[in-house]
Amino acid sequence: DSQILVQTPEFKPAREGQTVELRCRVENSKVSDMDLVWEKLGRTHKATNLLIYYRNHDIHRYTSDARFQATRDDFSNSFTLTISNLKLTDFAVYYCFVFRTNIRGTGTELSVARK
């Protein structure tokens, strides 16, 4: 069976300064067997890789912004992207995908309102 990445929630409304958690659940495969990338697709439709969570727990950061943190939970077979102290510029669609493949998550649209 092919790997499927299910992201929740589909839509996340939030406000400046809040912290949000975006989940990427893996079906038909083990999270411990994959390298996962978190990507931000902004309003300009320019895709930016944020970080890679490697299967050996190493994390490669494309962004120096420490507000973006990634974790992996083998028990729930999922990855989580936590974004703290939200800024208006975080308004975007966030995708998880398996590194060097075209296996992509369903996406979470994060909206950020002013305080």
Secondary structure, 3 states (H helix, E strand, C coil): CCCEEEEECCEEEEECCCCEEEEEEEECCCHHHCCEEEEEECCCCCEEEEEEECCCCCEEECCCCCCEEEEEECCCCEEEEEECCCCHHHCEEEEEEECCCCCEECCEEEEEECC
